[in-house]
Amino acid sequence: MSSPSPIKINGRIGRLRRSELPEDTIELARYLIGKTLVHDIPDGRLSGRIVETEAYPIGDAAAHSFRGETPRNKSMFLKRGHAYVYFTYGSCWCMNVSAETPGVGGGVLLRALEPLEGIELMEKRRGVSRALDIARGPGRLAAAMSIDRSQDGLDLCARASPLWLGASARPAGPIGVTTRIGLSREAHRLLRFYEKGSPFVSGPRRLLE
């Protein structure tokens, strides 16, 4: 499959205000499909359309917040719209968006992006040459977007934050819902959301509607 042509952004993408974010983890996971993740780094701007998310709501045994707040997961307990970044599988970083009120743990894992800006920088960071391979999967996404523990706890709605959530570069298409990927607990729950027809979505094709 050849790589799709990148979207041309016409005009300026505005930052999302916290008041625009749904006050519920599952609703937020769906809402973020089609929105933009932006990271302004010294080398330039990296951005992409969010095309796949997973919700980890209150009381979810698969969530890092299930057993309460710890030094490692404390950013998951910040008010909605903050970055929770963690290291996993001994090899990669992953990023969640905190999704509840202060002191209540909930998060939305960002699983895949459609690259928009800074594509050459992303390809260099990932060591790939196809847009499809840049940010399809949560570990690849974080690597491409230059996200690591130093971004943990950043306010994604703050005007001065270098890592932020933006409005849609174009409206999202129909949204599909499936079970989450790679879990041993609460694996039956339909908490994974994705843009139907997007070639940038990760995971087994058999899960897609």
N, C-alpha and C positions, 0 to 999 in steps of 0.2 A: 504494500500500500504506500503510495506516495504521500508526502507530508502536505497537509492543507496549507493554503496561503494564509499568512497571519492577517488578522483583522487590522485595518487602518483606523486609528482612533482620530475622530474628528472633534476638535475642541478639547476642553479640559474636563477630566473626571473629577467630580466633587467628592469630598470625604463624606462618609456616612456619619450622621449624628447618632448618639446613643439612643435618643428618643425614637429613632427609626427602627431599632433592633427589637424584634419580638421578645417579650418577657417570659419566654418558655424555651427550653433547650430544643425540643423537637421542632417547634415552629421556626426557631432560628436556623436550624440545619436546612430546612426547606427554603427559607427566605434567602440564604446566602448563595444559592445556586444562581449563577449569572452575574453575581456581584464581582467586584475586582479586588484583588489583593495587590498592594503596592509596597515596594521596599526601595527607598531612596538611599543608595550607598555611594561612597566616594567616586566610584567608577561610572555612575549613572543611575538611571531608574530601571528597576525590574518590575514588571507587572504581568498579571494574568487573570483571566476569567475563571472563577471558581465553578467547576463543572461536576464536582462530586464531594459529598460530605457524609459524615456519620454522626449521629446524635448519641451522647452519653448522659442521659438525664438523671434527675434525682432518684436515688434508690436503686440504680442500675448496678448489679453485681460485677459487670464488666468494666465499670468506670473506675478511673484512678481515685476518684473522690469517695468511693463506696465506704471505705473504712475511716473516713474522716480526714481532716486537714493535717498535713505534715510539711516539713520544710521543702520537700521535693515538689509537692503538688499545690502549694499554697496559692499559686496564681489562678488555679481552677476555681478558687473560692472568692475571687475578686468580682466586683459587679460586672455585668455582661459587657463584652467588648474589649477584653484584655487578652493578651497572648499568653498561652500556657505552652511552653516548649519543653520537651523531655527527650531523653536519649533512650533508644530501644534496640533490642537485638544485638547490642554491643557494636553497632555499626552506623546508626543513622539517627538524625533528629526528626521529630515530628512536631507539628504545630496544631494546637486547638485554639478555639475562641471561647473564652469563658462566657457562660450563658445564663446565669441566674443572678440573684441579688447577693450583696456582700455577705459572706459567711456561709453561703449555700453552694455546694459543689455541683457543677454541671458544665459540660463542654461539648463543643462541636469540632470534631477532627476534620481538617481540610485534607482531602484525599487526592485531589487532582486539579490541575489548572490547564487552561488553554493559554499558552504564552501570547503576550501582547507586545510588550516593550522590553528592550534589552535582551532580545533573543540571542544575539551573538555572545553576550556575556553569560547568559544561562548555559548555552551550549559549551562554552569553555569551562565553566564550573562543573558541568556534568560529564564532559569528555564525550559528547555525542554530536551528531551532525543532522539529526532529524528532529523536527519540532515535536513529533509524536512521542519521542523518547525523553523529552526534557523533564516533564513534571507529572507523569502518569503514575501515581502512587505517592503516599505521604512522605516517604523518605526522600524520593527524588524531588518532590516539590520543595521541601526544606532546603535541600542542597542547591537546587537551581536558584532559589530566591535568597540565598545567602542568609539563612535563618539557623541560629544555633542558640545555646543557652543564654547568650548575652542579650537576646531579645525577649527572654522570659519576663513576663509581667508588664510589658509595654502596653500603654493604653492605645488601642487601635482606632480610637475615635478622637484622640487629642490632636489639636491643630499642629503641634510641633513634633509629633512622633514621626520618625523616619519609616516605620512600618505601620501601614494603615489599611483600613477597609474603604473601598470606593464604590460609587454607584456603578450600575451596569454600563458596559461599553456598548452593548446591544441587549435587547430583551432576551430573557431565557426562553428556550423552547419548552416543550412538554417535559414534566419532571416525573421520573420513574422512582419506584420505592422497592427495595429488596432487603434481605437480611444483611447484616454486617459481615465483614471478611476477617477470617483468621481468629475467631474467638472460640473459647471453650465454655464460657459462661454466658447465659442469656443469648445464645447464638440464634435463637428462633425469632427474635424481635425484628420487626420491619422498621429499621432505623437508619438505613442507608439511602441517601437521596442522590440522584444524578440527572444530568440533562440527557434526555433520550436522543439517540443519534449522534452524540458527540464522540469522535474517535479518540478523544483525550481521556476518556473515562478508564479507570483501572479495573483490575480484577477479571475473573473468568467471564467470557462472553455468555455462558449459559445462564448467568444470573440476571442478565439484562432482558427487559421485557421487549 
